[in-house]
């Protein structure tokens, strides 16, 4: 629910506003140093990180459905933009900035289109192991990218991460020890302050202290790199240069940032929804809010932004009730742009590197890798390959490798679904997998098979071969094949052909096919195809017990099992 609905519903009180003000100020003092740091990580001057904290935050406040989500520059989005745009222009150049703004515009347009078409579900194409592997690798890439600023040595722009690491190791003798001291001490202080009180602005504290030390002791004259001039004032209206060829070259980054940024943002928003239970997060509305924030923001020189977990958590802990807190944070950034930019001159880049390093250390998800290894090995393999693929081949290629691998595994296991022979547990009417209950009773009269998937072109042949194998293994051949369709939630034309082949196969052997627990949509399909009439409605049953009763007693129930063959005559959609 956007915050203006609170006004219309007269739910916004003075107490709510006070909570939002405190939360907004708390987030604002954390956002300013992070915005500067992430701008440098992205490859644009610091001022553009601050610009990204103005219009986008206000627009999200009006259109977003999450009450606590804090958007703005984040590390993953920054490294994605840097990785892609740096192939087209030199970082920190005017051309690079122009491309970054154009990328932000394109990302926003894509998110708005997805929102209008209600395509928020597409983010489900990226599995959790892929996201975990990608983010962990991206965190390491970010850490390596900060070696130059944290060690105080000049490092060429290498294409691959291992090249940067190797170069740094070979030039350790050239490090600036003052720079290292600033970076390491900043990390220690930020971590210590965060453990003491999470909402305390540790990043801002070390930034102020290190800036004052640099100014009074002229540390910049001793090799400490500083950010220097940051222009004051508000962003002007500017239309990014838009060319078709440039757009096509930016498509990989646009797609990656769109999906990864949205997955992260919606995940954070949903976690806040579940924690507070005072609002409902609407995925398609979130897409629109994030999209419009980027599109309009690009015209006011705002680089791409996404939801931040750390700032959102702090926003929530500080008492944020609505998105008014984001507006308060934006106002604080605005005031700093108007009156405080002259104080940014002596900010050491080493302290900005420390802020980035602290924020990304937690993104390396060792616990998830261990959990997946113990829980499901194929998900672990997907995560590890995505991780190394991202490190070796780059961020866009890494996530592409992970997505493709996920679909390969999905198709493989979908083409070989679980099929079980069911047997009666003695003294009950329950029928369970013979492999789990080997002492249960197996009848020579009938064979019960349960198929645990949709029956479609990808697994139809496997289904047919497995059924035939079960039948041929039984000596003597059973008189009835009872097919439990309870878990067969869909069937396509290929699956129908295979079902007809099985019917003909069983007829040739003198085996009667009985259908059990067929769900409504599958019943409708079989009825329309004519298969129901060919098999005969008397051979459809609601439960396995009914089918077994017929197989053992050869008696057809008086009701003819009308509920088991009920057909929906409602008009179907074109794509059904």
BATOR-634147 format. One record per residue (C-alpha): x negated, y negated, z negated; residue number from 0; residue in one letter. Coordinates in nm, 4 decimals. Layout:
> X	Y	Z	NUM	A
...
This chain:
> 0.0000	0.0000	0.0000	0	X
> -0.1687	-0.3290	0.1079	1	X
> -0.1927	-0.5801	-0.1715	2	X
> 0.0596	-0.8251	-0.0191	3	X
> 0.3301	-0.5651	-0.0822	4	X
> 0.2609	-0.6076	-0.4511	5	X
> 0.3537	-0.9743	-0.4155	6	X
> 0.6694	-0.8983	-0.2183	7	X
> 0.7718	-0.6364	-0.4748	8	X
> 0.6825	-0.8744	-0.7617	9	X
> 0.4450	-0.6139	-0.9059	10	X
> 0.1378	-0.8357	-0.9080	11	X
> 0.0907	-0.9868	-1.2534	12	X
> -0.1608	-1.2172	-1.4185	13	X
> -0.3099	-0.9160	-1.5961	14	X
> -0.3569	-0.7358	-1.2643	15	X
> -0.5248	-1.0417	-1.1169	16	X
> -0.7641	-1.0664	-1.4124	17	X
> -0.8653	-0.7030	-1.3666	18	X
> -0.9222	-0.7589	-0.9946	19	X
> -1.1339	-1.0691	-1.0591	20	X
> -1.3637	-0.8847	-1.3003	21	X
> -1.3965	-0.5905	-1.0613	22	X
> -1.4524	-0.8170	-0.7601	23	X
> -1.7289	-1.0131	-0.9337	24	X
> -1.8933	-0.6899	-1.0501	25	X
> -1.8919	-0.5416	-0.6998	26	X
> -1.9976	-0.8720	-0.5473	27	X
> -2.3235	-0.8981	-0.7429	28	X
> -2.4048	-0.5397	-0.6411	29	X
> -2.2943	-0.5921	-0.2816	30	X
> -2.5213	-0.8907	-0.2090	31	X
> -2.8587	-0.7146	-0.2545	32	X
> -2.7279	-0.3971	-0.0914	33	X
> -2.6007	-0.5910	0.2106	34	X
> -2.9418	-0.7518	0.2569	35	X
> -3.1201	-0.4166	0.2198	36	X
> -2.8891	-0.2276	0.4559	37	X
> -2.9137	-0.5023	0.7173	38	X
> -3.2903	-0.4536	0.7270	39	X
> -3.2368	-0.0765	0.7447	40	X
> -3.0047	-0.1297	1.0405	41	X
> -3.2642	-0.3420	1.2186	42	X
> -3.0898	-0.6794	1.1964	43	X
> -3.1831	-0.9927	0.9954	44	X
> -3.0479	-0.9955	0.6351	45	X
> -2.7889	-1.2623	0.7108	46	X
> -2.5869	-1.0180	0.9238	47	X
> -2.5503	-0.7808	0.6296	48	X
> -2.3929	-1.0664	0.4342	49	X
> -2.1698	-1.1592	0.7281	50	X
> -2.0381	-0.8002	0.7199	51	X
> -1.9130	-0.8692	0.3666	52	X
> -1.6792	-1.1513	0.4629	53	X
> -1.4141	-1.1013	0.7341	54	X
> -1.4135	-0.7167	0.7191	55	X
> -1.3494	-0.7138	0.3430	56	X
> -1.0635	-0.9632	0.3709	57	X
> -0.9015	-0.7807	0.6640	58	X
> -0.9273	-0.4454	0.4880	59	X
> -0.7649	-0.6034	0.1825	60	X
> -0.4604	-0.6886	0.3957	61	X
> -0.4330	-0.3680	0.5966	62	X
> -0.5967	-0.0912	0.3911	63	X
> -0.3907	0.1597	0.1984	64	X
> -0.6512	0.2337	-0.0698	65	X
> -0.6449	0.0049	-0.3713	66	X
> -1.0036	0.0685	-0.4816	67	X
> -1.2033	0.1430	-0.1641	68	X
> -1.4939	-0.1000	-0.1239	69	X
> -1.6143	-0.1375	0.2340	70	X
> -1.9263	-0.3062	0.3657	71	X
> -2.2737	-0.2104	0.4888	72	X
> -2.3774	0.1439	0.3893	73	X
> -2.6971	0.3397	0.4407	74	X
> -2.5635	0.6155	0.6695	75	X
> -2.3902	0.3735	0.9070	76	X
> -2.7037	0.1556	0.9086	77	X
> -2.9369	0.4397	1.0087	78	X
> -2.6921	0.5625	1.2750	79	X
> -2.6788	0.2193	1.4378	80	X
> -3.0558	0.1766	1.4069	81	X
> -3.1227	0.5173	1.5615	82	X
> -2.9032	0.4535	1.8643	83	X
> -2.9488	0.0838	1.9350	84	X
> -3.3277	0.0972	1.8868	85	X
> -3.3426	0.3044	2.2054	86	X
> -3.1985	0.0084	2.3965	87	X
> -3.3602	-0.2914	2.2281	88	X
> -3.6317	-0.3878	1.9807	89	X
> -3.5058	-0.3991	1.6195	90	X
> -3.4550	-0.7507	1.4788	91	X
> -3.4494	-0.8995	1.8293	92	X
> -3.1567	-1.1084	1.9540	93	X
> -3.0689	-0.8326	2.2019	94	X
> -3.0625	-0.5730	1.9230	95	X
> -2.8237	-0.7863	1.7170	96	X
> -2.5997	-0.8359	2.0201	97	X
> -2.5847	-0.4589	2.0783	98	X
> -2.5150	-0.3872	1.7113	99	X
> -2.2211	-0.6304	1.7167	100	X
> -2.0917	-0.4789	2.0418	101	X
> -2.1196	-0.1319	1.8847	102	X
> -1.9167	-0.2550	1.5870	103	X
> -1.6495	-0.3855	1.8231	104	X
> -1.6338	-0.0541	2.0139	105	X
> -1.6158	0.1497	1.6936	106	X
> -1.3263	-0.0653	1.5752	107	X
> -1.1414	-0.0353	1.9071	108	X
> -1.1772	0.3436	1.8993	109	X
> -1.0491	0.3608	1.5421	110	X
> -0.7484	0.1436	1.6274	111	X
> -0.6667	0.3616	1.9294	112	X
> -0.6924	0.6730	1.7128	113	X
> -0.4630	0.5111	1.4583	114	X
> -0.1989	0.4170	1.7172	115	X
> -0.2088	0.7687	1.8636	116	X
> -0.2014	0.9124	1.5096	117	X
> -0.5243	1.0999	1.5710	118	X
> -0.6625	1.0869	1.2201	119	X
> -0.6548	1.4667	1.2217	120	X
> -0.9501	1.4680	1.4651	121	X
> -1.1889	1.4106	1.1777	122	X
> -1.1129	1.7702	1.0777	123	X
> -1.3242	1.8749	1.3768	124	X
> -1.6280	1.8010	1.1605	125	X
> -1.6551	2.0664	0.8896	126	X
> -1.7824	1.9978	0.5396	127	X
> -2.1071	2.1994	0.5885	128	X
> -2.1840	1.9886	0.8972	129	X
> -2.1221	1.6660	0.7042	130	X
> -2.3323	1.7829	0.4077	131	X
> -2.6210	1.8951	0.6284	132	X
> -2.6088	1.5787	0.8352	133	X
> -2.5927	1.3385	0.5391	134	X
> -2.8740	1.5209	0.3565	135	X
> -3.0967	1.4978	0.6640	136	X
> -2.9963	1.1367	0.7269	137	X
> -3.0932	1.0558	0.3671	138	X
> -3.4416	1.1959	0.4270	139	X
> -3.4683	0.9983	0.7527	140	X
> -3.3715	0.6835	0.5598	141	X
> -3.6287	0.7585	0.2889	142	X
> -3.9011	0.8057	0.5518	143	X
> -3.7931	0.4846	0.7256	144	X
> -3.8701	0.2945	0.4038	145	X
> -4.2308	0.4138	0.3781	146	X
> -4.3575	0.1014	0.5509	147	X
> -4.1872	-0.1344	0.3068	148	X
> -4.2539	0.0746	-0.0041	149	X
> -4.6231	0.1425	0.0739	150	X
> -4.7041	-0.1929	0.2269	151	X
> -4.8663	-0.0560	0.5436	152	X
> -4.7782	-0.1198	0.9057	153	X
> -4.6230	0.1880	1.0664	154	X
> -4.5437	0.2033	1.4409	155	X
> -4.1881	0.2886	1.5447	156	X
> -4.2050	0.6629	1.6068	157	X
> -3.9261	0.8644	1.7640	158	X
> -3.9433	1.1520	1.5176	159	X
> -3.9484	1.1542	1.1380	160	X
> -4.2466	1.3885	1.1039	161	X
> -4.4577	1.1472	1.3097	162	X
> -4.3900	0.8680	1.0607	163	X
> -4.4747	1.0939	0.7667	164	X
> -4.7980	1.2138	0.9286	165	X
> -4.9058	0.8592	1.0143	166	X
> -4.8378	0.7450	0.6569	167	X
> -5.0439	1.0304	0.5126	168	X
> -5.3370	0.9479	0.7401	169	X
> -5.3302	0.5805	0.6373	170	X
> -5.2799	0.6098	0.2622	171	X
> -5.6076	0.4288	0.2080	172	X
> -5.4431	0.1153	0.3514	173	X
> -5.1560	0.0951	0.1026	174	X
> -5.0847	-0.2241	-0.0881	175	X
> -5.0811	-0.1279	-0.4567	176	X
> -4.8833	-0.4355	-0.5616	177	X
> -4.6112	-0.3385	-0.3126	178	X
> -4.6064	0.0175	-0.4455	179	X
> -4.5878	-0.1118	-0.8029	180	X
> -4.2901	-0.3355	-0.7182	181	X
> -4.1080	-0.0503	-0.5425	182	X
> -4.1704	0.2173	-0.8064	183	X
> -4.0953	-0.0095	-1.1038	184	X
> -3.7771	-0.1318	-0.9316	185	X
> -3.6608	0.2272	-0.8821	186	X
> -3.7283	0.3111	-1.2471	187	X
> -3.5453	0.0026	-1.3738	188	X
> -3.2435	0.0510	-1.1431	189	X
> -3.2087	0.4172	-1.2426	190	X
> -3.2500	0.3378	-1.6120	191	X
> -2.9917	0.0584	-1.6011	192	X
> -2.7501	0.2795	-1.4052	193	X
> -2.7787	0.5525	-1.6701	194	X
> -2.7247	0.2957	-1.9422	195	X
> -2.4217	0.1349	-1.7752	196	X
> -2.3119	0.2279	-1.4264	197	X
> -2.1391	-0.1028	-1.3534	198	X
> -2.4408	-0.3096	-1.4623	199	X
> -2.5923	-0.4893	-1.1581	200	X
> -2.9312	-0.3202	-1.1782	201	X
> -3.0132	-0.3898	-0.8129	202	X
> -2.9428	-0.7595	-0.8571	203	X
> -3.1476	-0.7659	-1.1777	204	X
> -3.4633	-0.6219	-1.0232	205	X
> -3.4131	-0.8370	-0.7141	206	X
> -3.4064	-1.1556	-0.9219	207	X
> -3.7029	-1.0503	-1.1395	208	X
> -3.9207	-0.9400	-0.8468	209	X
> -3.8332	-1.2532	-0.6480	210	X
> -3.9328	-1.4790	-0.9382	211	X
> -4.2581	-1.2871	-0.9889	212	X
> -4.3371	-1.3130	-0.6190	213	X
> -4.2675	-1.6855	-0.6205	214	X
> -4.4629	-1.7776	-0.9339	215	X
> -4.7616	-1.5475	-0.8715	216	X
> -4.7683	-1.5970	-0.4919	217	X
> -4.7618	-1.2215	-0.4366	218	X
> -4.6844	-1.2755	-0.0688	219	X
> -5.0376	-1.4093	-0.0333	220	X
> -5.1648	-1.0740	-0.1612	221	X
> -5.0010	-0.8654	0.1086	222	X
> -4.6489	-0.8311	-0.0371	223	X
> -4.3988	-0.8577	0.2487	224	X
> -4.1021	-1.0902	0.1898	225	X
> -3.7866	-1.1528	0.3919	226	X
> -3.8580	-1.5269	0.4366	227	X
> -3.5986	-1.7624	0.5856	228	X
> -3.2318	-1.6671	0.5605	229	X
> -3.0083	-1.9253	0.7288	230	X
> -2.7316	-2.0732	0.5175	231	X
> -2.3722	-2.1318	0.6186	232	X
> -2.0857	-1.9221	0.7436	233	X
> -2.0792	-1.7108	1.0607	234	X
> -1.9541	-1.8804	1.3758	235	X
> -1.7044	-1.7300	1.6175	236	X
> -1.8975	-1.5397	1.8827	237	X
> -1.7820	-1.2913	2.1495	238	X
> -2.0395	-1.0111	2.1867	239	X
> -2.1747	-0.9537	2.5345	240	X
> -1.9734	-0.6665	2.6802	241	X
> -2.1003	-0.4670	2.9770	242	X
> -1.9830	-0.1295	3.1026	243	X
> -2.3354	0.0146	3.1309	244	X
> -2.4154	-0.0972	2.7766	245	X
> -2.0911	0.0506	2.6478	246	X
> -2.1701	0.3897	2.8015	247	X
> -2.5176	0.3901	2.6460	248	X
> -2.3640	0.3149	2.3056	249	X
> -2.0963	0.5874	2.3244	250	X
> -2.2970	0.8517	2.1252	251	X
> -2.3498	0.6070	1.8377	252	X
> -1.9901	0.4827	1.8588	253	X
> -1.8481	0.8348	1.8332	254	X
> -2.0828	0.9357	1.5530	255	X
> -2.0252	0.6252	1.3404	256	X
> -1.6487	0.6419	1.4042	257	X
> -1.6151	0.9974	1.2786	258	X
> -1.8784	0.9976	1.0043	259	X
> -1.7723	0.6547	0.8771	260	X
> -1.4058	0.7484	0.8722	261	X
> -1.4647	1.0895	0.7121	262	X
> -1.6655	0.9241	0.4365	263	X
> -1.4199	0.6391	0.3874	264	X
> -1.1087	0.8573	0.3783	265	X
> -1.2814	1.1035	0.1455	266	X
> -1.3663	0.8248	-0.0992	267	X
> -1.0179	0.6743	-0.0704	268	X
> -0.8523	1.0125	-0.1335	269	X
> -1.0676	1.0728	-0.4398	270	X
> -0.9516	0.7383	-0.5832	271	X
> -0.5899	0.8248	-0.4995	272	X
> -0.6145	1.1542	-0.6889	273	X
> -0.7911	0.9898	-0.9834	274	X
> -0.5560	0.6953	-1.0348	275	X
> -0.2279	0.8231	-0.8833	276	X
> -0.1010	0.4666	-0.8441	277	X
> -0.0898	0.4523	-0.4638	278	X
> -0.0804	0.6720	-0.1538	279	X
> -0.3625	0.6702	0.0996	280	X
> -0.2360	0.6931	0.4590	281	X
> -0.5077	0.8253	0.6924	282	X
> -0.3785	0.6580	1.0102	283	X
> -0.3316	0.3269	0.8312	284	X
> -0.6882	0.3589	0.7007	285	X
> -0.8063	0.4085	1.0575	286	X
> -0.6273	0.0920	1.1632	287	X
> -0.7576	-0.1093	0.8671	288	X
> -1.1176	0.0003	0.9228	289	X
> -1.0794	-0.0580	1.2970	290	X
> -0.9304	-0.4073	1.2787	291	X
> -1.1956	-0.5045	1.0208	292	X
> -1.4678	-0.4100	1.2702	293	X
> -1.3039	-0.5592	1.5803	294	X
> -1.2310	-0.9010	1.4282	295	X
> -1.5479	-0.8843	1.2205	296	X
> -1.7594	-0.8391	1.5351	297	X
> -1.6357	-1.1791	1.6569	298	X
> -1.7715	-1.3263	1.3323	299	X
> -2.1107	-1.1534	1.3593	300	X
> -2.0318	-0.8669	1.1206	301	X
> -2.2307	-0.5476	1.1816	302	X
> -2.0555	-0.2081	1.1338	303	X
> -1.9312	-0.1333	0.7839	304	X
> -1.7798	0.1694	0.6093	305	X
> -1.6555	0.2757	0.2699	306	X
> -1.9207	0.2942	-0.0036	307	X
> -1.8865	0.5623	-0.2694	308	X
> -2.1108	0.3889	-0.5249	309	X
> -1.9437	0.0475	-0.4915	310	X
> -1.5970	0.2051	-0.4850	311	X
> -1.6708	0.3942	-0.8063	312	X
> -1.7999	0.0747	-0.9697	313	X
> -1.4969	-0.1159	-0.8408	314	X
> -1.2692	0.1412	-1.0010	315	X
> -1.4638	0.1551	-1.3284	316	X
> -1.4609	-0.2253	-1.3478	317	X
> -1.0789	-0.2159	-1.3451	318	X
> -0.9777	-0.2915	-0.9852	319	X
> -0.6016	-0.2564	-0.9405	320	X
> -0.5583	-0.3773	-0.5805	321	X
> -0.7636	-0.4850	-0.2803	322	X
> -0.7661	-0.8399	-0.4187	323	X
> -1.0937	-0.7290	-0.5814	324	X
> -1.2431	-0.7025	-0.2312	325	X
> -1.1359	-1.0588	-0.1565	326	X
> -1.3026	-1.1767	-0.4782	327	X
> -1.6233	-0.9947	-0.3772	328	X
> -1.6063	-1.1599	-0.0341	329	X
> -1.5655	-1.5022	-0.1982	330	X
> -1.8781	-1.4393	-0.4055	331	X
> -2.0729	-1.3491	-0.0896	332	X
> -1.9347	-1.6623	0.0781	333	X
> -2.0622	-1.8810	-0.2082	334	X
> -2.4043	-1.7191	-0.1871	335	X
> -2.4172	-1.7923	0.1874	336	X
> -2.3315	-2.1560	0.1250	337	X
> -2.5542	-2.2286	-0.1732	338	X
> -2.8022	-1.9489	-0.2501	339	X
> -2.9775	-1.8497	0.0741	340	X
> -3.2783	-2.0696	-0.0049	341	X
> -3.3473	-1.8406	-0.3029	342	X
> -3.3674	-1.5364	-0.0727	343	X
> -3.6966	-1.6493	0.0852	344	X
> -3.9267	-1.4756	-0.1666	345	X
> -3.7313	-1.1489	-0.1991	346	X
> -3.9933	-0.8710	-0.1597	347	X
> -3.9009	-0.6102	0.0996	348	X
> -4.0338	-0.3503	-0.1435	349	X
> -3.7468	-0.4161	-0.3850	350	X
> -3.4979	-0.3844	-0.0998	351	X
> -3.6617	-0.0527	-0.0111	352	X
> -3.6185	0.0525	-0.3755	353	X
> -3.2478	-0.0350	-0.3629	354	X
> -3.2072	0.1778	-0.0496	355	X
> -3.4086	0.4684	-0.1914	356	X
> -3.2031	0.4812	-0.5120	357	X
> -2.8792	0.4782	-0.3136	358	X
> -2.9778	0.7654	-0.0815	359	X
> -3.1581	0.9991	-0.3234	360	X
> -2.8204	1.1302	-0.4367	361	X
> -2.7135	1.2034	-0.0792	362	X
> -2.9533	1.4997	-0.0539	363	X
> -2.7111	1.7729	-0.1541	364	X
> -2.9155	2.0638	-0.2928	365	X
> -2.6243	2.1874	-0.5040	366	X
> -2.3972	2.2173	-0.2000	367	X
> -2.6593	2.4238	-0.0150	368	X
> -2.6948	2.6575	-0.3138	369	X
> -2.3172	2.6814	-0.3523	370	X
> -2.2645	2.7691	0.0151	371	X
> -2.5482	3.0240	0.0077	372	X
> -2.3756	3.2069	-0.2770	373	X
> -2.0215	3.1561	-0.1477	374	X
> -2.0296	3.1848	0.2320	375	X
> -2.3490	3.2464	0.4263	376	X
> -2.2194	3.1327	0.7647	377	X
> -2.1310	2.7898	0.6213	378	X
> -2.4778	2.7774	0.4668	379	X
> -2.6314	2.8542	0.8071	380	X
> -2.4270	2.5756	0.9688	381	X
> -2.5401	2.3298	0.7004	382	X
> -2.9093	2.4253	0.7276	383	X
> -2.9165	2.4179	1.1084	384	X
> -2.7387	2.0804	1.1083	385	X
> -2.9905	1.9574	0.8509	386	X
> -3.2988	2.0602	1.0494	387	X
> -3.1362	1.9693	1.3800	388	X
> -3.0819	1.6152	1.2525	389	X
> -3.4375	1.5895	1.1208	390	X
> -3.5948	1.7249	1.4394	391	X
> -3.3706	1.5941	1.7163	392	X
> -3.2241	1.2775	1.5637	393	X
> -2.8967	1.1770	1.3995	394	X
> -2.6633	1.1870	1.7025	395	X
> -2.8019	1.5175	1.8319	396	X
> -2.8051	1.6668	1.4825	397	X
> -2.4359	1.6211	1.4192	398	X
> -2.3578	1.7384	1.7748	399	X
> -2.5538	2.0573	1.7066	400	X
> -2.3627	2.1094	1.3825	401	X
> -2.0207	2.0591	1.5415	402	X
> -2.1000	2.2947	1.8302	403	X
> -2.2361	2.5580	1.5911	404	X
> -1.9233	2.5310	1.3757	405	X
> -1.7051	2.5972	1.6783	406	X
> -1.9227	2.8893	1.7852	407	X
> -1.8799	3.0481	1.4425	408	X
> -1.5090	2.9639	1.4417	409	X
> -1.4562	3.1227	1.7813	410	X
> -1.6647	3.4267	1.6898	411	X
> -1.4743	3.5040	1.3709	412	X
> -1.1426	3.4090	1.5269	413	X
> -1.2084	3.6580	1.8071	414	X
> -1.2709	3.9310	1.5473	415	X
> -1.0004	3.8699	1.2841	416	X
> -0.9281	4.0861	0.9840	417	X
> -0.7172	4.3949	1.0618	418	X
> -0.6264	4.6366	0.7852	419	X
> -0.4597	4.9750	0.7565	420	X
> -0.2058	4.9623	0.4746	421	X
> -0.1192	5.2516	0.2439	422	X
> 0.1327	5.2963	-0.0345	423	X
> 0.0186	5.2429	-0.3935	424	X
> 0.1639	5.5444	-0.5781	425	X
> 0.4754	5.4773	-0.7838	426	X
> 0.5407	5.1396	-0.6205	427	X
> 0.6870	4.9870	-0.3049	428	X
> 0.3638	4.7958	-0.2422	429	X
> 0.1384	4.8581	0.0558	430	X
> -0.2236	4.7477	0.0458	431	X
> -0.5534	4.7781	0.2368	432	X
> -0.6806	5.1371	0.2331	433	X
> -1.0398	5.0143	0.1952	434	X
> -0.9500	4.8494	-0.1358	435	X
> -0.7288	5.1359	-0.2579	436	X
> -0.8906	5.4551	-0.1235	437	X
> -0.6911	5.6755	-0.3637	438	X
> -0.3568	5.5465	-0.2365	439	X
> -0.1277	5.7694	-0.0314	440	X
> -0.1768	5.7886	0.3477	441	X
> 0.1190	5.9332	0.5382	442	X
> 0.0812	6.1602	0.8401	443	X
> 0.4166	6.0347	0.9703	444	X
> 0.3295	5.6690	1.0198	445	X
> 0.0389	5.4260	1.0517	446	X
> 0.0754	5.0770	0.9050	447	X
> -0.1444	4.8017	1.0500	448	X
> -0.1584	4.4414	0.9296	449	X
> -0.3024	4.1731	1.1592	450	X
> -0.4265	3.8624	0.9751	451	X
> -0.4404	3.5956	1.2443	452	X
> -0.2607	3.4428	1.5388	453	X
> -0.2579	3.6691	1.8443	454	X
> -0.4074	3.4697	2.1310	455	X
> -0.6413	3.5028	2.4275	456	X
> -0.9527	3.4858	2.2076	457	X
> -0.8750	3.7964	2.0011	458	X
> -0.6135	3.9826	2.2065	459	X
> -0.8591	4.2410	2.3445	460	X
> -1.0059	4.3025	1.9979	461	X
> -0.6533	4.3528	1.8626	462	X
> -0.5678	4.6030	2.1351	463	X
> -0.8930	4.7989	2.1028	464	X
> -0.8644	4.8171	1.7244	465	X
> -0.5037	4.9438	1.7341	466	X
> -0.5967	5.2135	1.9854	467	X
> -0.8971	5.3116	1.7735	468	X
> -0.6814	5.3480	1.4612	469	X
> -0.4322	5.5685	1.6460	470	X
> -0.6887	5.7942	1.8147	471	X
> -0.8691	5.8528	1.4829	472	X
> -0.5552	5.9952	1.3246	473	X
> -0.5159	6.3713	1.3568	474	X
> -0.2387	6.4481	1.4160	475	X
> -0.1239	6.1327	1.5933	476	X
> 0.1378	5.9555	1.3749	477	X
> 0.4957	5.9379	1.4967	478	X
> 0.5330	5.5690	1.4086	479	X
> 0.3119	5.2609	1.4366	480	X
> 0.4338	5.0016	1.1866	481	X
> 0.2905	4.6617	1.2806	482	X
> 0.2979	4.4179	0.9860	483	X
> 0.3271	4.0712	1.1458	484	X
> 0.3613	3.8764	0.8220	485	X
> 0.0309	3.6959	0.8807	486	X
> 0.0663	3.6646	1.2598	487	X
> 0.1594	3.2957	1.2651	488	X
> 0.1453	3.2435	1.6417	489	X
> 0.1198	3.4258	1.9727	490	X
> 0.0408	3.3125	2.3255	491	X
> 0.1077	3.4673	2.6684	492	X
> -0.2161	3.6705	2.6602	493	X
> -0.1220	3.8055	2.3191	494	X
> 0.2207	3.8978	2.4588	495	X
> 0.0657	4.0961	2.7453	496	X
> -0.1517	4.2861	2.4977	497	X
> 0.1519	4.3557	2.2751	498	X
> 0.3335	4.4959	2.5775	499	X
> 0.0266	4.7098	2.6605	500	X
> 0.0301	4.8497	2.3063	501	X
> 0.4006	4.9225	2.3364	502	X
> 0.3459	5.1139	2.6609	503	X
> 0.0427	5.2903	2.5104	504	X
> 0.2400	5.4088	2.2071	505	X
> 0.5307	5.5188	2.4263	506	X
> 0.2921	5.7309	2.6313	507	X
> 0.1740	5.9031	2.3113	508	X
> 0.5258	5.9503	2.1795	509	X
> 0.4663	5.6965	1.9015	510	X
> 0.7494	5.4593	1.8095	511	X
> 0.6474	5.0950	1.7520	512	X
> 0.8135	4.9222	1.4550	513	X
> 0.7767	4.5469	1.3926	514	X
> 0.7790	4.4173	1.0342	515	X
> 0.7966	4.0672	0.8869	516	X
> 0.7753	3.8810	1.2172	517	X
> 0.8032	3.5102	1.1380	518	X
> 1.0516	3.2745	1.3081	519	X
> 0.8333	3.1055	1.5747	520	X
> 0.6884	3.4412	1.6842	521	X
> 1.0365	3.5965	1.6897	522	X
> 1.1565	3.3112	1.9112	523	X
> 0.8691	3.3664	2.1527	524	X
> 0.9219	3.7433	2.1709	525	X
> 1.2953	3.6928	2.2250	526	X
> 1.2412	3.4464	2.5110	527	X
> 0.9868	3.6787	2.6725	528	X
> 1.2300	3.9723	2.6718	529	X
> 1.0007	4.1849	2.4555	530	X
> 1.2527	4.1975	2.1708	531	X
> 1.5175	4.3496	2.3972	532	X
> 1.2716	4.5950	2.5551	533	X
> 1.1592	4.7220	2.2152	534	X
> 1.5114	4.7110	2.0734	535	X
> 1.6409	4.4998	1.7869	536	X
> 1.6827	4.8135	1.5740	537	X
> 1.3043	4.8425	1.5476	538	X
> 1.2535	4.5071	1.3771	539	X
> 1.2381	4.5111	0.9968	540	X
> 1.2117	4.2557	0.7204	541	X
> 0.9847	4.4612	0.4947	542	X
> 0.7406	4.7487	0.5228	543	X
> 0.9614	4.9476	0.2837	544	X
> 1.2523	4.9225	0.5301	545	X
> 1.0334	5.0415	0.8172	546	X
> 0.8907	5.3272	0.6098	547	X
> 1.2439	5.4282	0.5068	548	X
> 1.3387	5.4556	0.8731	549	X
> 1.0186	5.6464	0.9605	550	X
> 1.0791	5.8974	0.6817	551	X
> 1.4586	5.9338	0.7112	552	X
> 1.5276	5.8368	1.0751	553	X
> 1.8245	5.6275	0.9690	554	X
> 1.8980	5.2831	1.1157	555	X
> 2.0473	5.0360	0.8695	556	X
> 2.4028	4.9273	0.9325	557	X
> 2.3062	4.5563	0.9400	558	X
> 2.0852	4.6174	1.2454	559	X
> 1.8349	4.3938	1.0658	560	X
> 1.9919	4.0723	1.1922	561	X
> 1.7659	3.8577	0.9723	562	X
> 1.4595	4.0321	1.1169	563	X
> 1.5501	3.9344	1.4751	564	X
> 1.7232	3.5996	1.4183	565	X
> 1.6565	3.3683	1.7130	566	X
> 1.6388	2.9877	1.7043	567	X
> 1.8447	2.8471	1.9938	568	X
> 1.7543	2.4842	1.9345	569	X
> 1.6078	2.2885	2.2239	570	X
> 1.2295	2.3206	2.2362	571	X
> 0.9738	2.0457	2.3044	572	X
> 0.7873	2.0410	2.6356	573	X
> 0.4579	2.1585	2.4824	574	X
> 0.6041	2.4375	2.2677	575	X
